[in-house]
Amino acid sequence: MPTRVLRLPHVLDRTGYSRSGLYARISAGLFPHPISLGARASAWPEHEVEAVLAAQIRRASNEQLQAIVADLETERASFGLANTGASAA
C-alpha cells in the first residue's frame, strides 16, 4: 500500500485546527512534527494524522496522546524497512 503524505492545508482541513492551533499542539507533543520534503516543503504521513484523530475520537487524555505521538515519531526511524527474511547463519 502506498504511503501518502498530507500538506498543511489538507491537515488543517482534516483536523479542523487553525495553523497556530496545530503548531501549538505540535509544541505540546499532542500532534506529530511534519516530515521534510525539501528545503521549503513539509508534510505529515497520513497514517499518523489518522492515528491521532482516532485517539481523539476515543477521548484519549493529553498524556495518552503524547505517548501515541512519541511512538509514531519513534517508528519513523524504521518506517518502510521490510524484513528481508535473511537470517544470520
VODOVEX-260918 format. One record per residue (C-alpha): residue in three letters; x, y, z. Coordinates in steps of 0.05 Angstrom, whole numbers. Layout:
% VODOVEX-260918
<ALA,<X,Y,Z>>
...
***
This chain:
% VODOVEX-260918
<MET,<0,0,0>>
<PRO,<29,68,-19>>
<THR,<46,118,35>>
<ARG,<10,184,28>>
<VAL,<33,250,57>>
<LEU,<-12,309,72>>
<ARG,<9,381,64>>
<LEU,<-11,434,114>>
<PRO,<-77,457,82>>
<HIS,<-101,386,79>>
<VAL,<-81,372,152>>
<LEU,<-117,435,174>>
<ASP,<-179,413,135>>
<ARG,<-177,343,164>>
<THR,<-166,365,236>>
<GLY,<-206,429,239>>
<TYR,<-148,465,273>>
<SER,<-122,533,256>>
<ARG,<-50,538,234>>
<SER,<-29,567,301>>
<GLY,<-71,515,338>>
<LEU,<-38,458,301>>
<TYR,<32,484,316>>
<ALA,<13,495,389>>
<ARG,<-8,421,392>>
<ILE,<58,401,360>>
<SER,<96,441,412>>
<ALA,<56,408,467>>
<GLY,<71,338,439>>
<LEU,<-2,327,421>>
<PHE,<9,323,346>>
<PRO,<68,295,305>>
<HIS,<120,340,276>>
<PRO,<118,345,200>>
<ILE,<170,310,157>>
<SER,<214,349,110>>
<LEU,<201,341,36>>
<GLY,<254,390,15>>
<ALA,<283,458,33>>
<ARG,<216,493,37>>
<ALA,<165,437,38>>
<SER,<138,393,94>>
<ALA,<80,345,104>>
<TRP,<52,294,152>>
<PRO,<46,220,139>>
<GLU,<-29,207,131>>
<HIS,<-28,146,178>>
<GLU,<0,190,234>>
<VAL,<-55,242,225>>
<GLU,<-107,186,225>>
<ALA,<-77,154,288>>
<VAL,<-82,220,326>>
<LEU,<-153,233,302>>
<ALA,<-173,162,322>>
<ALA,<-144,173,391>>
<GLN,<-183,237,399>>
<ILE,<-247,202,378>>
<ARG,<-232,151,433>>
<ARG,<-225,211,481>>
<ALA,<-152,198,496>>
<SER,<-123,242,550>>
<ASN,<-67,291,534>>
<GLU,<-18,242,566>>
<GLN,<-43,185,522>>
<LEU,<-38,230,460>>
<GLN,<33,249,479>>
<ALA,<51,175,484>>
<ILE,<18,160,417>>
<VAL,<55,218,383>>
<ALA,<121,197,414>>
<ASP,<111,125,389>>
<LEU,<93,149,319>>
<GLU,<154,193,314>>
<THR,<199,137,341>>
<GLU,<171,89,289>>
<ARG,<194,136,233>>
<ALA,<265,111,242>>
<SER,<246,42,216>>
<PHE,<188,61,171>>
<GLY,<189,23,105>>
<LEU,<244,-25,125>>
<ALA,<215,-92,108>>
<ASN,<241,-155,138>>
<THR,<282,-185,82>>
<GLY,<276,-255,110>>
<ALA,<351,-263,112>>
<SER,<374,-299,174>>
<ALA,<442,-297,206>>
<ALA,<479,-362,196>>
***
